[in-house]
Amino acid sequence: MSDMATVINRRVLRDACGRQISCPECDRVLDAPNAVLITSRNGAGIACGPCFDANWGELIASLPPNTLEIDDGRELFACAVCPR
């Protein structure tokens, strides 16, 4: 992913977290570095990373490729020099 695409995807994810405020699955406050935004032609959804991993993985794996765009904050905000 290019640097510009990464910057844009980070901003979109931050905006989505600001609009949703809390994870619809567990009610934790969403923070962009730990949230996952799922976008399709029909809409979008957001969840915290643990809820995405626990609840959405099987559904996404069953869909045809290139059906969804997934912006995972855990990947977008990760860096080689930052402690996790």
Secondary structure as GFF3:
##gff-version 3
##sequence-region A 1 84
A	DSSP	alpha_helix	3	20	.	.	.	ID=ss1
A	DSSP	three_ten_helix	32	34	.	.	.	ID=ss2
A	DSSP	beta_strand	35	40	.	.	.	ID=ss3
A	DSSP	beta_strand	43	48	.	.	.	ID=ss4
A	DSSP	alpha_helix	49	51	.	.	.	ID=ss5
A	DSSP	pi_helix	52	56	.	.	.	ID=ss6
A	DSSP	alpha_helix	57	62	.	.	.	ID=ss7
A	DSSP	beta_strand	69	72	.	.	.	ID=ss8
A	DSSP	alpha_helix	73	76	.	.	.	ID=ss9
###
